Amino acid sequence: MNSQPPPGTGDIFPVEAATWRAVEEAARRIFNLYGYGEIRTPIFEYTEVFQRGLGNETEVVQKEMYTFEDRGGRSLTLRPEGTAGVMRALSGTDAMNGVEHRVYYIGPMFRGERPSAGRRRQFHQIGVENVGRVAPALDAENIAMLCHFLNEIGAGGFKLLLNTRGIPEDRKPAEDALREYFAPRIDSMCEDCRARLERNVWRILDCKAPECQAHIASAPDAASLFGASSREYFDQVCQILTDWNIDFTVEPRLVRGLDYYVHTVFELTHTGLGGQNAIAGGGRYELNLPGMNRPVCGVGFAAGVERLLMVREAMKVPPVEVAGPAVYLISLGCAALEKNRQIANELRQAGIPVMLEAEEKSMKSQMRSADRLKAQNVFILGESELASGQAVLKKMADGSQQTVEISSLKDWIEK
């Protein structure tokens, strides 16, 4: 059997999982400060949830989804992102009546794209959704919370990029200007962008192909062609962030990769990741879901956990160490092993981490195990100790030891 996982996936062992857990717990702690609660949705959804929600012309839907048919003939898709499933769940609540819901999610996503540094086919996201209300202050608070979280986990030093997608009814003059600009240049651009010119010209601005970059850099500022309401909304978001001393750069080419965005879009980049430097992003959106006669409105973001860990490493934030057991029980003889099993059970019931051998081993072998597991103390029990009711408790850090009553071991460890 091949011990390697499928391409684009990876195993996370306990020594790594400790740091993953620390990042996830920091997210829960920070998001709770802003009134968010955790939501857990299925890993797969009906395919139409993503087709309708993300936009059928997006790269994700067209090229990257893992879609399959179940035994009942239903088309299902492993979630490529978290927002559409959360919106599907909340569409059955009073969020559709303008009641605000604040939720976050943590979990795996799946995209059939070429694996690269910090980007796998199964990757993990921490995401947030504020659903039900539309207000510039909510967009700004969402961005502030993301910055708070990144600083908390040691991923500071990021750059915040900001733009507006306006509202759909504002976009035609901008779309016409973009098509007029790209049309005479399209033959020298990539094959995908040639298809996007008529199908969805906004997607050209999101292209990363080298042959397209120079043309994109000189493209018209679409936001300047939006109507007054779109520009005023964006101005309010920028003003609130300025009032909160949050630095940002307005990037006119930033559109994000999904069709559901309206008004504010944002992306955070970090030099610690090299070329593909995005670590988080999001914005305000309107999702059209199957069976709904009006869109679900919200604002949110997602951050890739793998990429956050890469930034932590680049910033030389030390990984979280796996704590060893409070005590390793060493047994010298069959009777001592039986007694230590009883002691282990009592200590574990009291919430004290304990390790011991499952069968008789030499003193040397057990000491090696205690050292490998980074045990804080060892408790050495043999026939003479059983007879006297006392045994040696040795502190591994400095080698100091003391004789303690076997019956009071729990009290000594808790000290």
Sequence and secondary structure as in RCSB ss.txt:
>XXXX:A:sequence
MNSQPPPGTGDIFPVEAATWRAVEEAARRIFNLYGYGEIRTPIFEYTEVFQRGLGNETEVVQKEMYTFEDRGGRS
LTLRPEGTAGVMRALSGTDAMNGVEHRVYYIGPMFRGERPSAGRRRQFHQIGVENVGRVAPALDAENIAMLCHFL
NEIGAGGFKLLLNTRGIPEDRKPAEDALREYFAPRIDSMCEDCRARLERNVWRILDCKAPECQAHIASAPDAASL
FGASSREYFDQVCQILTDWNIDFTVEPRLVRGLDYYVHTVFELTHTGLGGQNAIAGGGRYELNLPGMNRPVCGVG
FAAGVERLLMVREAMKVPPVEVAGPAVYLISLGCAALEKNRQIANELRQAGIPVMLEAEEKSMKSQMRSADRLKA
QNVFILGESELASGQAVLKKMADGSQQTVEISSLKDWIEK
>XXXX:A:secstr
   S  TT     HHHHHHHHHHHHHHHHHHHHTT EE    SEEEHHHHHHHH TTSHIIIII  EEE TTS E
EEE SSSHHHHHHHHTTTGGGGT  EEEEEEEEEE  S  BTTB SEEEEEEEEEES   HHHHHHHHHHHHHHH
HHTT  S EEEEEE   GGG HHHHHHHHHHHGGGGGGS HHHHHHHHH GGGGGG   HHHHHHHHTS  GGGG
S HHHHHHHHHHHHHHHHTT   EE TT   S TTEEEEEEEEE GGG SS EEEEEEEEEE  TT SS EEEEE
EEEEHHHHHHHHHHTT         SEEEEE SHHHHHHHHHHHHHHHHTT  EEE SS   HHHHHHHHHHTT 
SEEEEE HHHHHHTEEEEEETTT  EEEEEGGGHHHHHH 
